[in-house]
Amino acid sequence: MRRLILAHDLGTTGNKATLFRDDGVLLASAFAGYETRYPAVNWAEQDPSDWWKAFCQSSRQLLAQAGVTAQEIGVVSFSGQMMGCLPVDARGRPLRYSIIWADQRAEGEARLLRERVGEEAVYRLTGHRISPAYSLEKILWIQSHEPEVFRQAHKFLHAKDYLIYRLTGEFVTDYSDASGMNAFDLQARTWAPQILDAVGLDAGVLPDLHSSIDVVGEVRPGAAEEAGLAAGTPVVIGGGDGPCAAVGAGVVRQGGAYNYVGSSSWIALATSAPIQDPERRTFNFHHLDPKMVMPTGTMQTAGGSYQWFRNQLGGLEALEARERGVDSYEILDREAEAIPPGAGNLIYLPYLMGERAPHWNPRARGAFIGLTMTHTRAHMTRAVLEGVAFNLRIILDAFQRQGAGIEQMRLIGGGARGRLWRQIMADVYGLPVLRPRYLEEATSLGAAVAGGIGVGLIKDFGVAEQLVEIVEIQTPDPAARRRYEELYPVFCDAYTALVPVFERLGGTA
């Protein structure tokens, strides 16, 4: 029996192919990157042909690196960036670049949905508030602004679903990805006719719905030849990156919580029922487990803020990193660690691409507040890390006020590598922060578990708890905790005070 699981994680910066045994042991991984295009303020697009190239390149590289043959692969499964919008024709050919999760252009379409259905009704049905971040609003934007593209569109797909079409010829999505579209009835697990009828969208342009553990087809011969896989290999659909990360972090039971820190960041839980926030700051995805949901709060630019800072203001650190052969983030972290908590009363607002949770304001902008002649680049570095943590704290507080009872936080993603950031988060959250062994591979592990369950290699989602090894724990430092409790309300008030300024700046960039 073929017992190897090939998981593909189609992220924002590239595709990671990861090979696991059926006992969860990571054998090898390979990465192939691609670019994001930003044609206007708050617009973000990717070329789907880049996804396919990255899929093929990383698959071939992985098999060669691991020294295994394609015939040893028992299943291919997927995780993917969510809330995208790729129109394809009846032959699966893309009709334009994909509008990705970070894109906030569809403000007018969000207003239309608000007028025709209502904020409360959409939140109750879908588990999500109305926002230009979601796929339905993006589809409606194409209908309004690119009518010829819309007329030719046979289906609108997410990133992973496009790759699955290339492999199997099937137009499908799973419950978790569907739950990030503002068009999915979370309780009934169907497309929501109340919403689609109100905006005049035919459900036929949306892909067929499946559980994340469903086998949706087999690798076709032509695709197998391009990607270096074996024709006939089963394909399990998997899920969106957030729900996959939950499984990969071992958050598969009631009350578990994790924090992903990548380009964006989110805090998410596993619960048997949705958490409805009265202020609609948080939302609810479908979990990979068909019996669970995943209450979530996602911010736009977490690691993205740190990356922006490094690229624009960290030139000296980048030069030193090249000379020493180390990661430039390691040098930035070291400099920031020498600065006491609070960064000398310097506040950073991490709203470089608008914001989803907790503010849901596409016009929000980034800012350093409180700069003086005494501040250095190291102060600014620490302020960036603290500002992201403060924003995530608002999301955490929203869950706690609804009785979530979170006692610890598992931290995954590339941002979890930095010990300083983990400690800042522990101090800001007031919770122990747990670091699993697999950080960037956690999402892939979740996809692999779904794939293994789908073909019978893994028993059930409960196995994920046994597969996740915790290798380090940061506990809150009392002194730092007190300092952050003083600054946290200042951070919150700074955003509120600047909202009118953001509105006035909204049309000037």
N, C-alpha and C positions, 0 to 999 in steps of 0.2 A: 504493500500500500504506500502511495506517495504521501509523505508526512511533513513536507515543507510548505510553509505558507508565505506567499509573496504579497506584501502590503505596500500599496502606493499612497503616499500622502501628498496631495496636490495643494501646495501652500501658496502664499502670496509671492514669495521670492523664487520659488522653484519647486520641483518635484523630488521627493525622497523615496527611493525604492528600498525596502527593508525586508530581509529574509529572517524568518523565525522558524524554530522547530515547534512542534505541536505542544511542547511543554513550556513554551514562552521564552526559550533561550534565544537571544539575539545572535545571529550568525554573521551578518554583514549588512552594510547599508551603502548606498551610493546616491549622489545628489547631482541633479542637473538644473541649472538656474535659467530664469527668463526675466524679461523686463516688464515693468508696468509703465504705461503711458499716462501722462497727466495733461490732456489737451486744453483744459481750462480749470479755473479754481473749483475745487471740490469734485472734479471729474477724475475717474480712474478706470483705465481699460487695459485688457490684455489680449494678445493674439492667440486664439485657441490652437493654431498650428504650432505655436511654441510649446503648448502643453503636451501635444502628441510627440513632438521631437524629444522633449525632456523625458517623457514616459519611455520611449524606445531606447534612448541613450542610457538612462539610468538602469533599465532592465538588463540590457546587455552587459553593462559595466558590473552590475551586481553579481550576475551569474559567473562572470569571469573571475571576479575578485573572490567569490566564495568557493570556486572550484566545483560547482555543481552543474548538472545538465538541466535543460528545460523540462525533461521528462520526470525529474524528481519533484517538481512543483505540483502540490496537490490542489491548490486553489489560489486564485488572484482576488484580492479584496481591496477596498478603497476607503480613504478618507479624503475630504476635499474642502477647500474654502467655500463658505456658505454665502447665501443671499446674492448670487450672481444672476446674470441675465444674458444668455447667449441665444439669439434666434438662429435656427437652422431650417433649411428647406426639407422637403420630403426625403431627400437622399442624404440627409445629415450634414449638408455643406453649410458652414457658417456664412451668414449674410452680412455680418459686420464683426468688429472686435467685441469681445465680451465686456459688458459693464460689470465691474466686480464689486465686492462688498463695501469697499471704502468710498464708493461714489455716492455723492449726496445731491445730484443735480435735480432729482424729481420732486422738488418742493411743491410745484403746482399740482402734480398728480396726487401727492399726499393730501393737499387741501381738498381735492375733488373727492377722495375717498372719505375724508372727514365729513364733508357736506352730505354725501349720499348714504353713508352707513352710520357714521358716528364713532367717535373715539372709544367710548365705553363698549359699544357692541362689538367692534373689531377686537378689542382687548379680551373681552369675555370669550369670543369664539376661537380666536387664534392663539391666545396667550401672549400676544404682542400688541404694543401700541402702534399707531400709524406713524410711519417714518419714511423719508426718501431712501433710507438705507435698504429697504426690503425689495424683493424681486418684483412683486406685483406693481409697485409704483414705477419701477424701471421699465417694465413691460408697457405700462400705460404711457410712459414718456416716449418710447419708441413709436407707439401708436399715434401720438400727437405730433411728434417732431420728425419722424422718419416713416411716413405712411406707406411708402413703397416697400421698405424692409418689412414692415408689419404685414402687409398684404401677402408677401411671399413666405412668411414664417409658417412652418408646419408645427414646430415645437419650440418652446423656450426651455433651455437646459442650464443646469449648474455645471461647474467645472468637471467634477468627477463623472457626472452623467454623460458628458460629451465623450470622455475617454471610454466609458462603458459602451456607448454606441459604436465607437470605432472598433472595439473588440468584438462585440456580439451582434450588432445591428438592431439592438432594442432601445426604444426611447423610454427610459424608466428613471424614477427617482425613489428615494426612501423616505420614510416618515420624518426622520430627523432633518434632512435637507428641506423637505416640503414645509416643515414647521417654521422655517425662516423666510416665508414668502408673503405673509399677510393674506394668504388665500386658503389656508388649511384649517379645517375644523379639528382642533387638538383632541377633543373628546371622541368624536365620531371617526376620526382618522380617515376623512375624505376631503376632497376639495369642497370649500364652503359655498354652496349655491347662493346664499343670501348676499355674499360679498361679490361674487362674480356677476350675478345678475344685475346688481346695482351699478356696476361700472361697465356693463356690456361686454364682458370678456367670456368667450366660449371656453369651457373646460377642456375642449378637445385640443387646445394648443398647449396644454400642460401634460407632462409625462405621466405614464402609468405609475401608480403608487405601490410600494412594497415595504415589507419589514426589512430592517438592516441585515438580517441573517439569511435572506432569500437568495438562492441561486437563480440568477436572472438570465443565464445563457452560458455559452462556451466560447472560447477564443476561436475566431474564424481563421481559416488558413492564411488569407492575405495579411491580416493583422499579425498573426503569429510569425510570419516571415519577416515583417518589418521590425518587430519588437524582440525577436529572438526567443519567443516562447513556443510552447508545444500546442498545436491545434487540438481543440477538444478539451483544454484545461477549463474546469468550472470557474465561473466568475460570480462571486458574491458581492452584492452591491455595496455593503458597508454603510457609511454615514458621513454626515458633516463633521468638520474637524473638531468642533467643540464637544459634541457627544462622543466621538471616538476618543478624545483626550480624557473624558470622564472615565471610560472603561480602562484606558491605559494608565490612569492614575490610581486605579483601584476604587473609584467612587461608584459603587454599584448597589449600595444599600441605603435605606432611609437615613438621612442625616449626614452622610458623607459630603465633604466639600473640597474643592480644589481651585487653585488660581493659576491660570495659564498666562505667561508673559512672553509674548513674541512681538511682532510688529504692532498688533493690537493686544489687548489683555482682557480677560474676563474672570469673574468669580462665578462658579456654578456648583449646584447641589444635585443630589439624587433624591427624589421624593416620589411617593406614590400618587400624589395629586398636585396640580399646579398651585403655585403661590401667587395670589393676586395682590399686588401692591396698590393701595388706595391712590397713590400718586403716580402710578404706572411708570416708575423709574426702572423696574426690572421686568423681565419677561420669561417665557417658558418655551424651551425647545422640547421636542420629543427625544427621549433617551434612546440609545441603541437597543436596550432591553424593551421589548414590546409592552411590559407591564409598568414602566417607569417614565417619568418626565424629568426635565432638567431645568429647574429655575436658574436664570442666568442674568448677569448684568455685564455688558461689554462696553469698554471704552475704546476709542479709535486709535490713539497713538500713545502707546506705552513704550515698548522697545523702539517703536518708530521715533519717539521723542529723543531717546538716547542716541539712536543712529543719526538723527538730524544734527544733534549737538556735536557728536563726534565728527561728522562730515564737514560741518560749517565752522566750528570753533575749536576742534581738537587737532589741528594740523601739526602742532609740535609733538603731541603724544603719538600721532600716527607716524611721524618721522622716527621718533625714538623706538616705536614698536618694530618698524622695519629694520632698524639697525640692530636691535636685540633679538629679532626673530620671535617676538611674542605678540599677543593680541593687544591692540590699542585699548580695548575696554579694560584690560587688566591694569594698564597704567593709569587710566582715568579713575578707576575704582580706588587704586592706591592713593592717589592725590586727594580724592574726596573723603577717604577714610580718615585723613588727618584733620578734617574739619569737624567740629563738634556738631551734634544733632541740632537741626534748626537752620543750618547754613547761614548763620549770622543774620537771622530774620529776613532771609531772602526767600520769596515765594515764587514758585513756577507753576503756571497754569498750562496743562498739557493738551491744549486744544488746537493742534496744528492742522487738523482736517475736520473742523467742527467737532461735535460730540454726540455719541449715543448716550448710553447710561453714564451718569444719572440725569443729565440735563436735557438730552434730546434737542439739541440746538445746532443745526448745521452752520449757523453764523458765528458760533463761538470761535475765538482765536487764542493762540498761545501768547503768553506774556511772562516776563520776569518783573516782579513787583518788589520794590524796596532796594534797588541797586544803589550802592554808595561807592565812594572812592576806596573804601576799605575792602571791597569784595574782589576776589580773584576768580580765575577760571575754575579753580577747585571748588569754591563756594557755589558757582553756577552748576557745576557737575552734580554736587550733592543735592542742590535744589531740584534738579530734574528728577533724580531718583525719588526724592521725598514727595514731589508734586504728583507723580504717578501713583505713589502709595496712598497719598491723601485722597485722590479721586476714587481709587478702589475702596477706600474705607467708607465712603458715602454709600457705595453699593452694598458692602458688607452690613452696614448699619440698617439699610432697608430690609435685608433678609432677617436680621436679628429682631427687628421690631415686629415682624410677622411670626415670631416664635420659632425660627429655624433652629435655634439651640446649637450653633456651631462651636465646637470645642477645640478644633485644630484645623490648620489649613495645609493641604498638600500643594506644593509649588512646582510647576513644570514649565517647559518651554525654554528657549535659549536664554531668556532673562534670568532664569533660576540658577544659572551657573555661577553668578556673582555672589559671593558670600555676603558682601556689604549690602546688596539690595535685599537679600533674604532677611538680614538682620533688621534693616529699616522697616520692612514689611511686618515682621514680628512685633517691633516696637510700636508701629502705627496701629496695627490691628489689635494689639493686646492679646495675641494668640500664639501658641507654638507653631512654627512653620517647619513642615517636614519636606525633606528633599528626597524623592525617590531616585533610584539608580538611573532609570531611563528618564531623561528630561525632554529632549527634542524627539526622542523615539516613542514617547508615551502615546502620541496620536496614532502612530503606526501600529503600536501594540494593540490599541483598541480596535483598529481596523482588522488586524490579524485575528483577534479573538472572535470578532463577528464572522470572519471568513472560516475560521476553524469550526465554530458552532454550525455554520451553514452546511458544511460537508461532513460533519460528524467526527472531526478530529479533536474537538474540545466539547466537554459536556454541557456547560452553561456559563452564564456571565459571572456567577459566583466564583469561578476559577480565577477571575482577574485579581481578586484580593490576595490569592496565594502567589500570584506571579509578580506582584509589585513589592520590591525590597526597598525599605527606607534606610538611607545611608547616613543622613545627618539631620539634626534638629536644631533650629535656632529658637531660643526662648526669649520673651520680652525682657529688656533691661529696664529696671524700675525708673532710673533717672532719665533715660531717653524717652521712656513712655510718658513721664510727666511733661517733658519738654514738648513732645508732639501733641499732647492733650491741650497745651496752651495755644499751639499754632494751628491746629485743625480748624477751629471756628474762624480763624483769620483767613485761612485758605478758602473756606466756604463763602465767607462774606466778600472776598475779593472777586470771585466769579459773579456773584449777585450784583455787586456795584458796577461791574463792567458790562453787564448785559446791554444797557442802552448804547454804550460805545460800540459793541460788536454789531448792533443793528445798524448804526450809522456807517460803519466800515463795510457792511455786507455787500454793497453795490459798487465799491470803489476799487476793488483789487482787479 
